[in-house]
Amino acid sequence: MDEDLVAKFVTLGLTEQKAKETAKNKNLAKSLGEIVDEVLKENVDPKEFCALLYNVAAKTKPQVFHFMPLLVRYICSKKLDNELRLAAAIDYVTKLPPSKSISDVDIAAFERTCGVGIIVTAEQIEDAVKNELVKVNAELVAKRYRFNTGLLMSNVRNQLKWADGKAIKNEIDSQVSALLGPKTDEDMAPVKKVKSTAASNEGKGKSKKEKEKTEEETEGAATIAELMKNKVHFHKPGMNHTTDGYVVTANTERLLKEHLERTKGQVRTRFPPEPNGILHIGHAKAININFGYAKAHNGITFLRYDDTNPEKEEEKFFTGILDMVTWLGYTPYKITHSSDYFNDLYELAVLLIKKDLAYVCHQKLEEIRGFNPPPSPYRNRPIEESLALFEDMKNGKFEEGEATLRMKTTLEEGKQDPVAYRIKYVAHHRTGDKWCIYPTYDYTHCLCDSIEDISHSLCTKEFQARRSSYYWLCNSVDVYCPVQWEYGRLSVNYTVVSKRKIAKLIETGVVNDWDDPRLFTLTSLRRRGFPAEAINNFCARMGVTGAQVSVDPMMLDAVVRDHLNTSAPRTMVVMDPVKVTIINLDNNDEIVIPDYPSEPDRGSHKIRFSNEIYIERSDFKEKDEKGYRRLSPGQSVGLRYAGYVISLVETVQHNGQVTELKVKAEPVSDAAKPKAFIHWVSSPITVEVRLYERLFKHKNPEDSNEVPGGFLSDINTNSLIVKEGKADRHIQGVKTFDRFQFERIGFFTVDKDSTEEKIVFNLTVGLKEDSGK
């Protein structure tokens, strides 16, 4: 640790401990050291301004730190005398065009923005507080000291922007005390916490971490539109230079101006998947963030296939990606491919070599993998030599692995000289055999973003380690540089989403295909019956933060259930049927059933009711049991919608199994009120019902600590159960993906395996209530 630096910080007024902590932070220490040197030029005691000067070091972005002397001068002259004015000053210089210096600052505008010279008197604060109290007088008198004065504080601050916060608070406390008088014992008593039943039940069984996670989730929103409009605050187009970490060059102002002229200030995002696999639930978040942000700000989104690995790309993946983007409700402004720009990318690579910022290297790939590879002996080869060798690479004069083009930069994670181009003798699905060199993601990503004038390059957190190389490459070839923003990945427990691992599950027969409903690919979720709107809303609830989010599948189920509860029509299906003959009826009536019992105006359907029906085997017990509420020898049960109560007369068995129940029926109006009503079907059709549970037993099947035998050893053998049920005949003619709520059971969706002879249903999610009652 630099003791001189610590001593310098102590002279500023920091405690020795704080000074040592600051000295450990290389960037902060450098900035604060320069600030101390600047302060010493002023004839002042630096300790008087310690907090404000420290804020200058901590909050001024590197690209505008050259304005630091101006900020220090105004602090030492007491013109920036509080954090509010300082924050306004830093914001002002941050938003100046990137080429501006102190001499270019409009001092009058700067001082107006910072409120320099504006004095808010005690009388002004008193009057403002008095006016606000008048508005809430009744509520304040009713709630007394339990009234939340934070809103008052905010309202007064809005009126008197430059007023001292402590002065406002003291005035509020004084006037409230004068109005209410001294606090009573009741005012001092702790507030009794009243929990609603729903909230109480929701919290049961949750660990402390799960409860904290639930609280964090309130940072999300109900819909993507709400999230992107109200809770996500990215930069405005053209204000790239105001963002953290953005690198400003002598050409930045010109390039940003030209970018705005081309785009007219439009928000432009892109979703850039690799066309080598099926999209999964994590991609749903990426799609919603990229398309959702642009849509919320009247912008556009490109669907750009990152097709730089020709040996892994298949046409079905291209069409599958577009299918899922469209299914989630988004329409790309334009569909592009990284390969559209291969010529441009090649020319920019040549420019990079000419600037001595890239070189042809002959180290083997296995030699340069990892974080501490040996330095390349070819790094300093002559520019002309690298140009000639790169041309030879393009013309097929090297074997695969014999040469790469590497960039002279270091990633945040410490990886040196990442590869820009490698040789692959594989025909490309769009360019054919034109190219035998293909660019890497590290090289392609930022330059394609620049070519498409992307304003917001939104990607997952793992790409933060490549942000500096993103900016370095754009600036090195002197092209417009977009801003990269990162957000945390979304993953779901009890599943795997790796393409390689899903392929292994298919190969070993654990699942049937990429759209097996037990997986969390988007095609699987659609097949299982998850509505696109529910998936989008689930992503909205997760919010946009830097933290990686790992959630229990039940959280997604809950959002899906809420959506289906108002969108899936009801029907009656018996999963494990037992025949019931009503001996005292000879009916064959038609009954009209509402599709949505709580909203009968939304539609209805007709079913038959005869003296031969089917009920669930679990809705009958051969012996009376305490607490059991359905049909048994001594207990009758109601039939939903039929208007009858049935009582057991005789049980017919075969080989020890009940095969038929003979009952008698009484109109509901004549019978004693039954303890329960059950669903039933009459004149039914036979349907196949597929019930799903979690595919894996453990939360993290890929974690060797949890599952030492590997993910294939963790399969839940009961993850799929197939039943043959009886359904109301009215559902004949349904289409694939039609959804229903099977009364008392759950939500189900018509599967693509359905035929005219047999309808197949997939369980989407179960009902909340306990069907065992």
N, C-alpha and C positions, 0 to 999 in steps of 0.2 A: 504494500500500500504506500502511496506517495504521501509522506508525512508533511511535506511542504504544502501540498494541496489541502490536506486536512486543516493545517494551521490557517491557510487562506480562507477556508470556509468558516472557521471559528471567528475570524475577524469580521465576517459578515453578520454574525449573530447566531449561527447554528450552534447547537450543543455539540460536544465532542462526538457523542454517539451518532447524532444525525449527520455530522460532517463525515464520519467514517463510512456510514451507509451510502452517502452520496458519492463519495470517492470511488466506491466499488462499481458504480454505474458509469461506464466509460463515456457514453454520449452525454448524460446529464452533467457529469463532472466537467467535461470539456466546455459545455455551454456556460455553466455557472462560473468556471474559472475565468472565462472571457468577460463575463458580467462584472465580476469583482474588479478585474483590471480596469474596466470602463468606469466603474463607480469611483475608483481611486482618483480619476481625473477630475471628479467633481469635489468641491470643498464641502463635504457633508459627512455625517456619521453614518456609515452604511448600516449599522444595526437598527437604525430608525426605520429602514425600509426593507428589512430582511425578508419578510413574508412575500411582499410584492415582487422583489427581485428574484426570489426563488421560483415564483410562479412564471416569471418571464423565461427562466431556464427550462422549466418543466412543460410549459404549454405552447411555446413558440416553435412552429414546425421548422425543420432544417432549411427548407427552401425559402423561408422568409427571415431567417435569423440575421441576415445582414441589416435588418431594421432595428436590431437590438439597441444600438447606441441611442436611437431616437426614443425608444421606450424608456431606457434608463434615465435619459435627460429629463423626460417628463415626470418620471417617478421622483427623482431627486429634487425637482423644482416644485413638488407637491401638486402638480396639475393632474396627475393620475394618482389619486389619493386613496383609492379603494379597489377591491377586486372587480367590482362591476365595471368601473371605468377602464381598468386594465384589460378585462376580457373584451370590451368593445374595441379597444385599441388594437389588440392582437388580431381580432376578427377583421378589422379594417385593412391592416397591412397584408393579411393573408389573402384577401380577395382582390388585391391590386393585380394588374396584369403582371405576368411572371418576370418581365424584363425591367421592372421599375426598381429604382434605388431611393435612398433617403432624399436625395435632391429633387426627385420627381413628385414627392408627396405634396398634395394640396393641403397645406397646414390648416387653413380655415375649415375645410371639410373634415379633416382629421379631428380637429378640436370640437366641431359640432357633433360628430359621431360619438365622441368620448364624453361629451357633456362637460368639457373643460370650462371652468368659470361659473357653471350653474350652481347656485346655492339654494337649497330647499330649506325654508325656515321652519322653526318649530310650530309657528302658527298655521302654515300650510299643512303640515302633517296632522295637527290637531283637527283642522276643519275636515280634511279628507277622512279621517277615522270616524269623526262624528257623523258624517253623511252616510258612511257604510253601516254604522251601527243602527241608524234609523231604519234602514232597509230590512234588517234582521231582528228588530227589537222583540217581536212576539216570540220567535223561536229561541232567542237568547234568554228571555225571561223564563221560558218554559224549561229549557235544558240547563240553565244557569252555567256553572263552571264546567259542565260536560260538553258545552257547545264548542265545536271545532273552529278556533279563530284563524286557522291557516288560510281559509278562503278570504277572510278580511284582509289579512296580510298581503295576499296575492293581488287583491283588487286595488289596495292602496299603492302597491308597487307599480301596478300598471298605470296609475294616474301620475305618480311622482317617481319617474324612472330612476332619478339620481339621488333619491332620499336614502339616508342611512338606514339599513335594515334594523339595527338595534334600536334606533330612535323610534321607528314605526312600531316595533314590538312593545317597547316601553309605554308608548302612548295608548296602544290598544289595551294593554294590561291595566293602565291607570283608569281609562274610561269605563272598562268593563267592571272594575272594582267599585268605581263610584256609582255605577248603575245598580249592581247587585248587592253591594255591601260585603261584609266579611264572609268568608267561607263557613258554612255550617258543618256539623258532624256528618250530615247526609251527603254534602258535597265532597267530603273527604273520604267517604266510604268507598271501597273498591267496587268497580263495576261488575255486576253479576253477568257472567257469560251465559247467553241463551243460545243453544244450538238447535237448529231445526232437525226434525227426525231424519230428513234426507241427508243432511250434512253429517249427522251422527252416524248413520248407517254407512255412508260413503267412507268415513274415516276408519271404520272398524277393520282390524286386521292389517292395517298399513303400518309399515315400519316408519321410523323417523325420516329416513332418507326418501321414502316414497312420498311422505307428506310434504317434505320440502320440495320435491320434484313437482308435486301437484301445484304448489304455490308458484313455482317458477313458470309453470305452463300458462298462468294467467297473463304472462307477457305476450302471448300469442293473440289471435283474434278468431272470430267466428268464421270469417271468410277470407279468402286470399285478397279480394279487393279491399276489404277493411284493413287488413294487415299492411298491404303495400301503400295505401294512401295515408294511414294514420300512425303507423308504428315503425316503418322502415325509412330511414333518413340518409339516403346516399347523396352524393354531390349533384349539383345541377350540371347539365351538359355544358361543356366549355370551361367549367371551373375545376378541371382536373388538378391543376396546380395547388389547390387548397387542401387536397387530401393527404393523409399521413403517408410518408414514405415516397411520395411522388418526386421524381427527379427532374429538376428544371435545367434546361440548357439554353444556350443563346438563341436557339431556334424555336423554343417552346411556344412563345407568344404567337409567332407567325403560323406555326403548325396548328395551334388551337383555333386561330382565326379562320384559317382555310377550312378546317374541319367544320366549324359552325356555318360557314358559307355553303358547304355541301349539304349539310344535314338540316339547316334551318333551326338548330337547337333541339332537334328531336331526340328523345330517349331511344337508344338502339341497343338491344341485348342479343345474345345468341345462345342456343342450346347445342353444344358440340359433341354428341356421343360418338364413340367408336362403333362402327357397324360390324361388330364381331360377337354379338351376343344379344340376349333379350333383356329389356329394361326391367328393373325391379323397383320396390317401394322407395328405395333411396333416390332413384331417378325421378320419381314423382315429385319429390321436394325440389329437385333441381329444375324440373320443367315448370313447376308452379312459381318458383322464384323468378326465373328468367322471363317467362311469358307473362306472369302475373304483374311483375314490376312494370314492364313496358306497357301493358294494357292499362294499368291504373294511371299511367302518366301520358296516355295518348301516343305511345311510342310503337315501335315495331320490333319483332324478334325474328332472327334468322334461324332456321334449322340447318346447321352445318355438320355434315358427316365428316368426321376426322378420319378420312380413308387413306392413311399413310402406312398401313400394314396390310398389303394386298393378299398375303398368304392366309390371313385370318378372316377375311371379309366374305360374306355371302349375301346374295340378293335377298334372301328371306329376312335377314337382319335389317336391311335398309327399309323394306316395306313394313316390317314389324314395328320399327321405331316410329315411323310416320303414323301408323295405325294407332299406337298408344298415345302419341301426342294429340291426335285428333280426338280419340276417345275421351281424353281428359278435358276436352272442350276448347282446345287452342288451334289456331290456324297460323302456320308460319307465314311471315311476310314474303319470304323467299326461301327456297330449298337450295343450299349450296353444298359444295364439297371442297375439302382442302385441296383436292387434286385440280380444282378449277384454277388454282393459283400456282401450279407447279412451275410455270415459266417465270412468274414474278419472283417466287421464292428462290429459284436458281440464280437469277440475276442479282438478288440481294445478297446471296451467299458469296458471289464473286466480288461484290462491293466490300463485304466484310473482310475478305482475304486481302483486297487491295489496301484496306486501312490497317493491315497487320493485326486484325482482331480475330482471325481464324486461320487454321493451318491444317494441312493433311497429315494424319498420324497413322503409323503402321503398327502400333501396339495392338495386341489381340484384345478382344472384348473381355476375356476373363482376367486380363492384366489390369484393366482400368475400372473394373467393377468395385463397388464398395466406397468407403469414405477416405481411405488412406492409400490410394494407388501410387506407385512410383511416378515421379514427374516424367512427362513425355520427352524423350531425347530429340523429338522432331519439332518442339514448340517454337524454336527460334530459327527454323529454316527460312531461307529467303522467300519473299513474297512471290516472285516470279515462279519459283519452283513449286510452291503450293498451288498457284493458278494453273500451271501446266498439269500437275498431278490431279487436281480436281477435274479438269477437263478429261483426263484419262479415265478417271472414275466414271464420269458420265458416259464415256464412249465404250465402256465395257472392257477395259484393258487390265482390270484387276479381278481376282476371284473374290467371292464373298468373304468378308472378315479380314481381307488384306489391307484395307485402307478405310479410314473414316475422316470426315471433316469435323474438327473440334473447335469450339469457341473459346476465346481467351477470357474467361470470366469464372467466378466462383459463386456457387449457390449459397444461400443462407445456411444450409445444413452442412456446408464445408466441402461439398463435392466440387472438384476442380475440373475446368475445361469440359463441360458437357458436350456430348456428340450432337452435331447438327445434321449430318447426312451419313447414311450407311448404304452399303451395296446389297441389293436383293435381286436376284435373277428370277423374278416372279412377275408374270403378266398382271397388269392392273385391270380391274373390271371396267374402267372408263378410258384409261389412256393406252391400254394394250401393252405393247412392248416398247413404247417410246422411251420409257425411263428404266434404268437399272439402278439408279440411286434414289432413295426416298428420304424425305426429311423426317426428323423426330418431332415428338410433341413439343419438347422444349424450344425447338426452333420454329415450328409451324404456328403454334397457338397464338402468340402475340402478334405475329406479322399478318395472319389472316384476320385477326381482330382489327388491326390497323387498316387493312385493305377495305374491310367492310364498314369502316367508320363506326365501330362499336363504341358507345359512350360508357357502358358499364359492363365490364368483363366479370361476371359473377361465377364463382367456382367454390369448391369445397375446401376446407381448411388445410388439407395436406398440400395444396398448391401455394400456400403462403411462403414455403421455402423456395419457391421459384419466382416470387414477385420481383425481386431485385434483378434477376436475369431477364424477366419480361421487360422491365423498364430499360435495362441496359441495352438489350438488343434493338428495341425500337429507336432509342436515341443514337445508337451506334451507326445505324443505316439512315438516320435523319428522316424518319417518317413519323406521322402522327402517332402519339402514344396514348392508348386508352387507360382507364383506371381499373386495376384489378381489386375486387372486393371478395373476401372469403367468408364463408359461413360454415357452421358445423354440419357434418354428415348426419343423416338419419338412418338408424339401423333398428331392426326389430329382433327381440330375443327369440330363442327357440327355433331358429331357422338358419339357413346359409343362403347367401346370394352370389357367391363366387361362381363364375361361369364354369370353371373347371370342376368344382364340387357338385354343382347341379348336374353336369354331364356325367359324373360318376354315379350319382343317384339314379339317373336314367339307365346308364349302362348296366348297373347291377339289379335293375328291376324294382328298386325301392319305390320310385315314382314312374309314371307312364311317359311323361314328356315335359317340355318346358312350361306347359300350361296346366300341369297337374294342380288341382285346387289346394293341395297341401303346401305348395310353395308360395313364396312372396314375390314372384315375378308379377308384373302388371297384367300379363295375359292370364296368369293363374287367378289373380284377384278378380278380374272381370268374369272369368268362367265360374268362379265360386259365387258371383252375384254381388260383389261389392260395387256400389254405384260410384261412378267417377266423381260426382259432386261430393260424396262423403269422403273419398280419398283426398280431394282438394281441401276440404274443410279440416280434415285431420292434419294436413301439412300446415294449414294456417294456424292451428292451435299450437303447433310446435314452435312457431315464431321463427325469426331469423337472427340467430346469435352465433357467436364463435364456438360455443360448446358443442361437442358431439353428443347427439341425443340417441340414447338406446332405450327403447320403450317395450313394455309388455304388449303382446298382441291384443290383450283385452282392451287396451286404450283405443286401438283402431276399431275393434269390435263395437265399442260403446258408441263411437261416432256413426258407424254404419247402422247400428240398431236404431239410433235416433232418427236417421234419415228414412229408413225403411218403415218405421212405425207410422209415418204419415204418407208414404208413397206406395206401399205394397198392399194390394187388396187382400182381404181375408178369404180363406176357404177352409174346408174341413177335410183332413186326411188322417186316416187311421194307420199308424205305422206297424203295429203288431196286432192284427185284427182277430177278434173272436166273434163268431156269428151269434146274433140275438134274434129270437123269434118272439113276437108279441102275440100271445095266444088269443087275446080278446079284441083284436083289431083286424080289420080286413081292408085297411086304407091303401090307397096309392095316390097320395095327394101331391100337389105341386106347391112348394113353399118359396116365397121370395125372401132372399137373404141380403142384407146390405153389405156392400163391399167394404165399407168402413162403418162399423156399428155406431161409433160416436158421431159420425157425419153422414147420416143416411141419404142426404141429398146428392152425394158424390157418385151414386150408382148402386146397382144391385145385380144379383144373379138368381137363377131359379134352380132348385134342387128337388128331388123326389123324396117322399117320406112314405114308406110302406110298412107292412108288418114284419119285414125281414131287414134288419139293419146290422151294421158292424160297429163294435166299440173297441177301444184299446184294452188289451188283456190286463194291463196294469190298473184299469178302472174297475176291476172286479176282484174280490177276495172270497175264497171259499168259506172263511170263518170271519166272524165279526172281530174287529180289533179296535182298541181304544185309540181315538184320534183319527181313525180312517174315516173319510167323509164321502166315499163313493159307494158303488153297489156292493152289497154283501147280503147274506141271508136275512139279517135283521134290519137292513137299512136300504131305503129307496134312494133313487138319484134322478135328477132332472135331465131332460134331453134339450140341449140348446136349440132355440128357435122353433122346436116342434110343438111346444105347448103341452107336453106330457111329462109325467113322472112315472118311472117304471119300478116295479118290485119283483124280486126273484121268486119264481115258482118252482123251477126244476133245473138241475145242472146235468148236462149230458157229457159223458167222458168216454175217451177211447185210449186204452193203454195208459191210464193214469193221467191223461191230459184232458183239460176241459176243451171240448170241441164246439159246444153250443150252450147257450143260456136261453131258457124259456121264461118269459116274464109276462106280467100283465101291466097294462098302462091305465093311468088315470089322468084326466085333464088337470092341469096345474091348479085351476080354480077350485077343484074339488078335493085335492090331496093336501096332506100336511106339507108345509114348506120343507123342501129337501135341503140338506146341508151343502150340496154342490150340484152344479150342472156340468155335464160332460159333452164332448163332441162325438159325432157319429157319422156314418155314411150309409146311404141306401142306394141300391142299383148302381154300385160303384164300378169304376174301372181299376185295373191293376197298374200300379206305377212302381218304378224302382227308385228307392231313396238312398242316397249316399251320405253317410254321416261322417264328419271329419273332426279329428282332434289334432293336437300339436304333433308335428312330424318327429320332433326330438324330445327326449326326456329332460334334458338339462338346458338351462338358460343360455349357456354359451357352448354349444356342441363342438366348436372349433378350439376351445381352450383345453390344452393337454392336461392342465391341473384338474379341471372338472371331469374331463373325459379322456383318461390316459390311452384308451384303445382307439382313439380317433373318431371322427364324426359318424362314420358308418356303423360303429358299435353302439351308437346312442339312439338308434331308431325306435320309435314307439310303434310296436307291432299292431296296436289298436288304432292307429291314426286313420284308418278307413274301415268303416263297417257298412255293408250293403244290406238293405232290407227291402222286402217286397210288401208294399202297402196297398191300401184301398183308398181311392180318392173320389170326390164328387165328379160325376160325369160331365159337369158343365165346363171343366178345364180342357176338354178335348179341343184341339185346334190351337193350343198355345204355341208360341215361337221360342226359339233359343234366346236365353237371357231374360225372358219374362219372369217377374218376381211375384211371390205370394207370401203372405203370412199364414202358416198352418196353425190354426187356432190351438192354443195351449201348448204348442211345441216350439215353433221358431220360424225364422225366415228362410225361404228356399227359392232357388232359381232353376229354371229349366236348362238342362245341360245339352251340349251340342251332340251328345250320343243318342239323343231321343230319336225315335222313329214313329211312323204312323201306328205301329203296333204297340209300342210301349214308350211312355214318357219317362224320362230320367230326371230326377231332381237332385240338386246339390244343396246341402245345408250351408247357408251363408253364415248366420249367427243364431244362437238360441235366444229365447226370451229371458227377460230379467227375472220374472217371477219363478218361484219354485213349482214346477209342474207336478211335484209329488204330493201336493196337498189337495 
